[in-house]
Amino acid sequence: MRKETIVENLNRVRERIVTTCAACGRDPGAVSLLAVSKTRPAEDLRAAYVAGQRHFGENYLQEAQEKRQQLADLDICWHFIGPLQSNKTRAVAEGFHWLHTVDRLKIARRLSAQRPPEMPPLNICLQVNVDAEESKSGVSVQALPALAAAVAELPNLRLRGLMAIPAPRESAARQREPFAQLAQLLRQLRNQLPGQPLDTLSMGMSGDMEAAIACGATIVRIGTDIFGARN
């Protein structure tokens, strides 16, 4: 994609965030834009970086590793937002700043053990299966409190909050339902674990970003509306 188009798209998304925050009485500075860059070439990420974007989300580990090497001269904050198998945890523990998709204690324990001691703790979001879909990753709502308590005890992880990928819904009102549920779950965790930061709701994508922001999203994960439709 042309660099100019990426810059224009980024500016449009940023304007949407500002407009949505104004409509629901939120500070736009409280919502971070995560550019979802899976399948995009490194030069597209570089164009977005030049336009001020610093946070990038990758779903596929090998592809992400290649881009990290190609863009090593840039001060990028790397987020891993795809499903993570236990045999691939070391690469995330050693190379990423954030992981949004923890849904099992086994994965969290491996990440904590493999995080290099000279690095700050790895920022963690627990992925919640808010729609109880059998085909979706994520911890169940019922199992969330126990998993959160266990992850909070691990020394090299920093439990920041929750992430969800709800099933598509046709109206803005319906879109808000799972986001409001996730926000309520985070409030409950804050009461359960008062010593944890728990300041993050990673929710909302190109098609439902406004609904997510209205319900308290602090990170919106936007790919298509920045980089265009994937091939």
N, C-alpha and C positions, 0 to 999 in steps of 0.2 A: 504494500500500500504506500502511496505517496506520503512523504513526511508532512506535507501541508495538510493533508486530509486527517492524519492522526492528530495533529495539533488542533484543527478545527473541531474534531470529534471530542477531544479532551475538554476543550473549552465549553462545548455544549453540555457535556455531562456535569462539569463543575457548576454551570449556571443552573442546571436542574437541581443539584444539591442545595444551592443557595436559595432558590425559589421555594423548594419543598420545606426547607428549614424555616423560612420566613412564614410560610402558611401554617405551620404547626408550632410556632414559637420556640424553636430550637436554635442554638448557636451553630452556624455552619462549620465552625472550627471543631465541633465535637464529632463530626462525621468524616472519617478518613476514606479516601478513594483508593481501592486496591485494583490495579489494572491486571485483569486475568489474561495472561500472555501465552497460554498453552497453544502450541502449534504455530506460533508466530515467529518469524525469523528474528535474530538478534538485532538487526538494523531497525526493526519496528520498535523494539524496546528502547533502543538508543534514541530514536526520534522522540518518543514519549518522555524520556529522561531529560532531554534538552528542553522540552516544554514544561519541565518542573515536576514531572511524576517521579516518585521515589520508591513507592511500594508496588511490587509485582508479585502476582500469584501464579504458581506453576502446578500442574496436575500430574505430569509424567516425569519420573525421577531422572531417567537417562537424558531426556531432552533438557531438563532443567540444569543438569550438571554441565552439559555442553555450553549452554548460554552463560552460566556463571563464569566459565573460563573465558568465553569470548568478550564478556563485559566486566572483566575483573578490574578494569581501570575506573569503573563507576561506583559510586557510593550507594548501591542499591540495597534496600531492605527486602530480603527474599522471604516469601510466604509459601509454604507447601500446603495446597488445598485439595489434593487428591487423596484417594484411599491409599493407605500405607501398609505394605506387608511387613511382617516381623523380620524377614531377612534383609530388608532394605532400610532399617531404622538408622543404621550408623551414618549413612550419607546425609540424612536429614539432621541428625544430631550434630554433625560436624560442620554443616554448611548453610543452615537456614536460621533465620531469626524467629520465625513463627511457624507453627503447625496448627491447622484448623480442624483436623479430622480425627482426633483421638476418640476412640469409642470402646477401647479395651485396656484393662490394667496391664496386661502383658506388654503391649506396645509402649505404654508410658514408662514402665520399669526399664525396658531396654533403652529408651531414649535418655532417661536420667543416667543410667550407667555408662552410656556411650558419649554423653556430652563432654567435650574437653574441659578440664578444670579451669583453664585460662579464659574460657568464654563465659559471658553472662548466662544466666539460666535461659533455657529455651521457652519462649512464650507459647502457651498451650490454650487452645479452645477445645472443648468437648463437643463433638458432633452429636446432636440429638435427633432421633427419628421421630419428629413431631406428628407425622401422619401414620405412624406404625405400619409403614409399607414393608412387606417382606423382602422386596427387591432392593431396598435402600439400606445404605450403611447408617450407622448411628446407634447410640445407646438408647434404650427405651426410657420414657419419662419415669417409669417406676424404679429403674436401676440407676438413674442419674445421681441421686444423693450419695449413695455408697461409692460410686466411681469417683465422684468429685472429692470426697473426703480422703480416699486413698491416694489420688493424684496429688492432692495438696501436701501430702507428707513427703513426697519425693524431693530430694535435695537439689537437683539440677534442672528442675522445671519450675515455671511460674504460671500458675493457673490463672488465666486472664478472663475467661468467660465461656460463652456458648456459641455454637454455629449450627445452622440448619439449612437444608435445601428442601423446602416444602414442595409438595405436588403442585403443578400449575392450577390456578384458579381464574375464573373468567371475569370477576369484578374486583374493583379495588376493596370493597367491603369484605369480600371473601378472602382476598389476599392478606388482609390485616389479621385474620383470625390466628394463623399459626405464629405470626410474628409477635402478636400480643401474648400468646402462650409462652413463647420463648423468653420474652421479657419478664413475665411473671416467674418463670423458673429461675431466672438469674436473681431476682429479688429474694426468692426463697433460699437460694444458695448463700447469698450475702448474710442472711440471718443465721444460717447453719455454720458458716465458716467466716467469722468476723475478721480473722487475721489475713485473709487473702485479698488481693487487689480487686478481682472480679469486676472489671470496668468495661468489658467488651461484649458486644453483640454483633457477631459477624453474620449478617443476613441481608438479603436483597441483591438482585441481579438486574440486568438490563430491563426486563419486563415488569419487575415489581419493586423497583428501588424506592419509589415514592411511598408505597405502603409500609415498607420496612423502616424508612426514616421516621414516618409518623409514629411508629411503635417503639422507637428508641435505638435503631441501628447505630452503631459506632463505626463499623466497617461495612461498606458496600462493595461487592465483588462484581466489577463490570468488565466484560470482554467485548461482546459484539458491538456495543455502542461506541467503543473506542477504536477497535481494530477492524471492524466490519465482520460480515458473516464468514465463518470458517469454510475452507475448501472441502 
